[in-house]
Amino acid sequence: MRRWNEKVGKGDLVYVLGDLIWKSRNGDAHNLIRSLNGQIILIKGNHDRFLHNAQAKAALAGIKDYDDICVTLEDGSVRRCILSHYFIPFYNGHRHQAIHLHGHSHFTDEADLELKMAMELNESGFKNEIYNVGCMYWDYAPVTLDEILSQTVRASAPKYETIELTIDSDLYEQAGEVFKRYGLTHEEAIQLFFKETVRLGRIPFDYTPEDLAEAKRLCGEADDDGE
């Protein structure tokens, strides 16, 4: 709420592309919406279960399944935007420089596949410009179209880090046999681990103090006594 109100003024118009509120009790949804700056138009998502509440619905400036709008950028140019909760590969106007903004897929394999599909369509001559505007991609704060386009330009040349890993050779081989059953290399499995950690916001499995001590020992952070 703080991040929202720091960026949004009382007179601003804000589109939320679905999943604004999961559900609420005793009018909480109405109070929450009223506490947010701006006029909110909701593009309905699959988790907006609060919409059965008439008071909460009335607090919104509008509720739609989909929208087709024009947005004026800071440089004075105008861009057509197709708004949907869901990813639409062949959205209206994709051949004519329209932009598609969507949510829904969060940090998931589905989001990765959507990005891959959009790239492959572009490479095949089906021009599109699609952005996932889920709040987790934008520091959980509203963003303008200028910010979305600017961030995308900066992110077009990705930065990478190289890591070195010391691991027991038997464990390496045993894990490799498991990875093979899933068609994965060790490197690809490590990438999946990092993605799942970010998606969940925690280590994606349980571990014991002994496991942690062994990991620290192999990384040179502890002596043989685990200290």
LINVENRA-V982558 format. One record per residue. N is the residue number from 1. PHI is phi in whole degrees, -180 to 180 (999 if undefined). OMEGA is omega in whole degrees, -180 to 180 (NA if undefined). Layout:
{{N/PHI/OMEGA} {N/PHI/OMEGA}}
//
This chain:
{{1/999/179} {2/-62/-180} {3/-64/178} {4/-61/-174} {5/-71/174} {6/-71/-176} {7/-104/-173} {8/-107/176} {9/-89/-178} {10/-58/-176} {11/-96/-178} {12/-75/175} {13/-104/-176} {14/-123/172} {15/-97/173} {16/-109/-173} {17/-91/171} {18/97/178} {19/58/178} {20/-70/-180} {21/-140/-180} {22/-65/175} {23/-164/-178} {24/-150/179} {25/-124/169} {26/53/176} {27/78/-179} {28/-60/-178} {29/-62/178} {30/-60/-179} {31/-64/179} {32/-64/-179} {33/-62/-179} {34/-66/-179} {35/-82/-180} {36/-93/177} {37/-65/173} {38/90/174} {39/-98/-171} {40/-106/170} {41/-106/-178} {42/-99/167} {43/-89/-168} {44/-60/175} {45/-110/-177} {46/-76/-178} {47/-112/180} {48/-83/-175} {49/-79/-180} {50/-80/-171} {51/-72/173} {52/-74/-178} {53/-88/-175} {54/-62/-180} {55/-66/179} {56/-67/178} {57/-61/-179} {58/-68/180} {59/-76/180} {60/-90/178} {61/-78/180} {62/-177/177} {63/-136/-177} {64/-139/173} {65/-86/-169} {66/-169/175} {67/-149/-179} {68/-132/-172} {69/-128/173} {70/-117/-177} {71/-121/177} {72/-89/-180} {73/-83/-177} {74/-63/180} {75/-84/178} {76/93/178} {77/-75/-177} {78/-119/179} {79/-121/175} {80/-81/-179} {81/-127/175} {82/-101/-174} {83/-109/178} {84/-153/173} {85/-67/-174} {86/-104/175} {87/-66/179} {88/-126/-176} {89/-65/180} {90/-108/-177} {91/-76/-178} {92/-62/178} {93/85/-176} {94/-63/179} {95/-81/-173} {96/-123/173} {97/68/173} {98/-72/179} {99/-107/175} {100/-112/177} {101/-113/-178} {102/-148/176} {103/-132/169} {104/78/-165} {105/-91/175} {106/54/175} {107/-94/-176} {108/-131/174} {109/-61/177} {110/-62/178} {111/-64/177} {112/-62/-180} {113/-67/177} {114/-60/179} {115/-63/179} {116/-64/179} {117/-61/-179} {118/-62/179} {119/-65/-179} {120/-66/176} {121/-64/177} {122/-60/180} {123/-65/180} {124/-91/177} {125/96/177} {126/-95/-172} {127/-64/177} {128/-154/175} {129/-142/-169} {130/-120/-180} {131/-131/172} {132/-82/-177} {133/-107/173} {134/-55/-172} {135/-60/-179} {136/-66/177} {137/-86/-171} {138/-130/175} {139/58/176} {140/54/177} {141/-142/177} {142/-61/179} {143/-134/175} {144/-88/177} {145/-64/176} {146/-59/-180} {147/-66/179} {148/-62/-179} {149/-67/180} {150/-66/-179} {151/-64/-180} {152/-66/178} {153/-63/-180} {154/-66/-177} {155/-85/-175} {156/-67/175} {157/-111/-173} {158/-63/178} {159/-105/-177} {160/-126/174} {161/-118/176} {162/-104/180} {163/-118/174} {164/-109/-174} {165/-131/174} {166/-105/-175} {167/-146/178} {168/-56/-174} {169/-63/179} {170/-65/178} {171/-63/179} {172/-58/-178} {173/-69/180} {174/-65/178} {175/-65/179} {176/-60/178} {177/-65/177} {178/-66/-179} {179/-60/-179} {180/-60/-179} {181/-64/179} {182/-105/180} {183/70/-176} {184/-113/167} {185/-89/175} {186/-59/-178} {187/-63/-180} {188/-66/178} {189/-64/178} {190/-65/176} {191/-59/179} {192/-64/178} {193/-61/-180} {194/-63/-179} {195/-64/-179} {196/-69/176} {197/-62/179} {198/-67/-178} {199/-62/-177} {200/-85/-175} {201/75/180} {202/-164/173} {203/-64/-170} {204/-82/176} {205/-162/177} {206/-86/177} {207/-145/-177} {208/-98/174} {209/-58/178} {210/-67/177} {211/-61/-179} {212/-65/179} {213/-63/179} {214/-65/179} {215/-63/179} {216/-65/179} {217/-63/-180} {218/-66/179} {219/-90/177} {220/76/-179} {221/-97/-179} {222/-146/177} {223/-86/-176} {224/-66/178} {225/-89/180} {226/81/-178} {227/-112/NA}}
//
